[in-house]
Amino acid sequence: MTPAQRERELYRNRSRSRFIRASNWALGGLLAVTWAGETIDFRSIFSPQRMNNLQRFLREDLSPWPLRQNPESFSWGDWILSIWNQHGADGLLLTLCISLVSIALAGVFGWFVAPLGARNFMHQDPLHRTLQVETKNESVLLPWICQGVRLLQIFMRAIPEYVWAFLFLAMLGLGAWPAILALAIHNAGILGRLGAETIENLDSKSSRGLFQLGASRSQVVASSIFAQGLPRYILFLFYRWETCVREATVLGMIGILSLGYWIDDARVRQHYDEMLVLVLFGAILVLLGDLISHQVRKSIR
Amino acid sequence: MNHRTSTLFALFIAALWAWWELDLKFVDLFPTKGGAQIARDFFSAAWRPAIDYQSEFVPQGAPPFLWIVLQGMLRTIYFATAAMTLAVVVGVPLSALGSRLVPSWVRIPVRILVGGMRSVHELLWAIFFLAAIGFNSGAAVIALAIPYAGTLAKIGAEMLDETSDRAYHAMRGLGTGKLMAFIAGLLPQATPDLAGYAFYRFECAIRSSAVLGFFGYETAGYYLKSSFENLHYQEVWTWLYAFVLLVLFLEAWSGQLRRRFVA
């Protein structure tokens, strides 16, 4: 057999996963249906009318209103300061506060529910000690509780924050709670899941030791699992906080007085210049949040 | 007090301050009259999601309700797929340009650009486009794609930085060009991680595209909103459950893929 033939044979007999191939086909099919279908209309973006709109938007609408009125006495600093004083500062403060309360609530709930979602722990024979232990009858239920908790977590995070907030707004009325609940529920679902995965991947030596000394599940959780898992969980917590800041801004658009409310308000009044400045304020807050979170995560890693 | 404890403590203090600043009260968590009625009706509908229109006046020849749900979910997926396609096409090259292999005069501007794309939420991009060129599904997809491309570029650059660059430098040493050494020496090692992350972001994109429905695009959020406003809570639950099913399906799929990639 020549080397070329051998190569070809090796190539033909390479290990292939049918599942991955099927996935690739499915992905290709999805792409084809999406881009060939009529749901997404890219062509008419460039219609002359829309291009006119865009031109007017960029040339006129975005330039500051007072500049258009009275170019001589216009000062950029005063204009931006006036937007800051009017709604910008309040909106930003509220956005920040909503994100902080939500992440604290989500963090606490996610953390204390996390052990309930860890599969190796919620087991009749936790961590597979292979040691003869007395098994209480109730512990048969544990794997079911675990599955139930995981399903609940999926439900909490599958529904977008925006939808949660929309639903709660109708029940609780105007105020910060709908936004906080929405963010807290969605993120508690995510953090609970990440926490459970962290616990599953922990080094089990110390927990096993405690079990062998006769500790109960809750004692092991309190003394070993929580202590070991916390550092990683804090990383996730700050990473999710970044997202909370982003989402808290936007949740204003359904009528909660965070920055998004004033952004949408400016859009409805067609004061696009003001809208642009408010969006930039929001972007600065998000960047600051990312920076703080990055520094914190670096310092505790 | 060690560093971690003090960090958590600081976060706790900040949250307390925010609580005080927002003037939050636990009492307000319990809905008042009108809200309580809505809450009762809404949550009691959870056990019986609608399988047909709740409204008594359904126009003749209207397609079955579940067909509408299926179409709405598919359209949500199409929006997300189109946005993710653009995000990958733009984000992966940007992640390469933002990695440490690239000289700093390219890397730093790229990272600033990526930060800018990420720092504005997709819904804000969407209303921006709404104001600039009007209502258009393509523009909505681009709005979704901008922050998603940014995020993919940022995380991708971090992943590439963490990949071992020994094969890359070995190939460079043998005289391979930079681009080829990157494509053959670095990218393949990072591909499973990148693909896994892109899959996760696809799930997020589906959520975002559902929310686009609140702005009039005919994705899941559009129907959910109108069902809720018509007090058809059972229909709302059908949409919510459809969403959970989709996420469960994606999770099972990505779990299988990850197992095959790692094994």
Contacts between the chains, C-beta under 8 A, distances in Angstrom:
chain1	res1	chain2	res2	distance
A	17	B	260	4.8
A	19	B	256	6.0
A	19	B	257	7.4
A	19	B	260	5.7
A	20	B	257	6.9
A	20	B	260	5.5
A	20	B	261	8.0
A	23	B	253	7.3
A	23	B	257	6.2
A	30	B	77	7.3
A	30	B	81	5.4
A	31	B	81	6.5
A	31	B	85	6.4
A	33	B	78	7.2
A	34	B	77	8.0
A	34	B	78	4.7
A	34	B	81	4.3
A	34	B	82	5.1
A	34	B	85	7.4
A	35	B	82	6.8
A	35	B	85	7.3
A	37	B	78	6.4
A	39	B	75	5.4
A	39	B	78	4.6
A	39	B	79	7.3
A	39	B	137	6.6
A	40	B	78	6.2
A	40	B	79	6.8
A	40	B	82	4.8
A	40	B	137	5.1
A	40	B	138	5.9
A	40	B	141	5.5
A	41	B	136	6.4
A	41	B	137	4.9
A	41	B	138	5.2
A	42	B	138	3.8
A	42	B	141	7.6
A	43	B	138	7.5
A	44	B	136	6.2
A	44	B	138	7.2
A	45	B	133	6.4
A	45	B	136	5.6
A	45	B	138	4.7
A	45	B	139	5.8
A	45	B	142	7.9
A	50	B	133	4.4
A	50	B	134	6.1
A	50	B	136	7.0
A	51	B	133	7.9
A	53	B	132	6.6
A	53	B	133	5.2
A	53	B	134	5.8
A	54	B	132	5.3
A	54	B	133	5.0
A	57	B	131	6.4
A	57	B	132	4.2
A	57	B	133	7.5
A	58	B	132	7.4
A	61	B	131	7.4
A	93	B	21	7.0
A	94	B	22	7.2
A	96	B	18	7.1
A	97	B	17	7.9
A	97	B	18	3.7
A	97	B	19	7.9
A	97	B	21	4.9
A	97	B	22	4.9
A	98	B	18	7.5
A	98	B	22	7.1
A	100	B	11	7.7
A	100	B	14	5.1
A	100	B	15	4.8
A	100	B	17	7.7
A	100	B	18	3.9
A	101	B	15	5.5
A	101	B	18	4.9
A	101	B	19	5.5
A	101	B	22	6.6
A	101	B	24	6.9
A	103	B	11	7.6
A	103	B	15	7.5
A	104	B	11	6.6
A	104	B	12	6.7
A	104	B	15	3.5
A	107	B	11	7.8
A	154	B	244	6.4
A	154	B	247	6.2
A	154	B	248	6.2
A	154	B	251	7.1
A	155	B	244	5.3
A	157	B	247	7.7
A	158	B	207	7.8
A	158	B	243	5.4
A	158	B	244	4.6
A	158	B	246	7.7
A	158	B	247	3.9
A	158	B	248	7.8
A	159	B	240	6.0
A	159	B	243	6.3
A	159	B	244	7.5
A	160	B	207	4.2
A	160	B	208	7.3
A	160	B	210	6.0
A	160	B	211	5.1
A	160	B	221	7.9
A	162	B	123	7.8
A	162	B	211	4.4
A	162	B	214	6.8
A	162	B	221	7.6
A	163	B	210	7.3
A	163	B	211	6.9
A	163	B	221	6.7
A	163	B	224	6.5
A	163	B	240	7.8
A	166	B	214	7.2
A	166	B	225	6.9
A	166	B	228	7.2
A	167	B	42	7.1
A	167	B	228	6.9
A	167	B	236	7.8
A	170	B	35	7.0
A	170	B	38	5.4
A	170	B	228	7.1
A	171	B	31	4.7
A	171	B	35	4.4
A	171	B	36	7.6
A	171	B	38	5.2
A	171	B	39	4.4
A	171	B	42	7.2
A	172	B	28	6.9
A	172	B	29	7.2
A	172	B	31	5.5
A	172	B	35	5.9
A	173	B	31	7.5
A	173	B	32	7.1
A	173	B	35	5.9
A	175	B	28	6.1
A	176	B	22	4.7
A	176	B	24	6.4
A	177	B	24	7.1
A	177	B	28	5.7
A	177	B	29	6.0
A	180	B	24	7.6
A	181	B	29	7.8
A	230	B	4	6.8
A	231	B	4	6.1
A	234	B	4	6.1
A	234	B	7	6.5
A	234	B	8	6.6
A	237	B	11	7.6
A	246	B	121	5.2
A	247	B	121	7.4
A	249	B	121	6.1
A	249	B	124	7.5
A	250	B	121	4.8
A	250	B	123	4.8
A	250	B	124	6.7
A	253	B	123	6.7
A	253	B	127	7.7
A	254	B	214	7.6
A	260	B	123	7.9
A	260	B	124	7.7
A	263	B	124	6.6
A	263	B	127	7.4
A	264	B	127	6.9
A	267	B	127	5.5
A	267	B	130	7.7
A	267	B	131	5.8
A	270	B	131	7.8
A	272	B	131	5.6
A	275	B	128	7.8
A	275	B	131	7.2
A	279	B	120	6.1
A	279	B	124	5.5
A	279	B	128	7.2
A	282	B	119	7.9
A	282	B	120	7.3
A	282	B	121	7.7
A	282	B	124	7.1
A	283	B	116	7.2
A	283	B	119	4.0
A	283	B	120	5.3
A	284	B	119	7.8
A	286	B	118	7.7
A	286	B	119	4.4
A	286	B	120	7.8
A	286	B	121	7.9
A	287	B	115	6.3
A	287	B	119	5.1
A	290	B	115	7.6
A	290	B	118	7.9
A	290	B	119	7.6
A	296	B	7	5.9
A	299	B	3	6.4
A	299	B	7	7.6
A	300	B	3	5.7
A	300	B	4	5.2
A	300	B	7	5.8
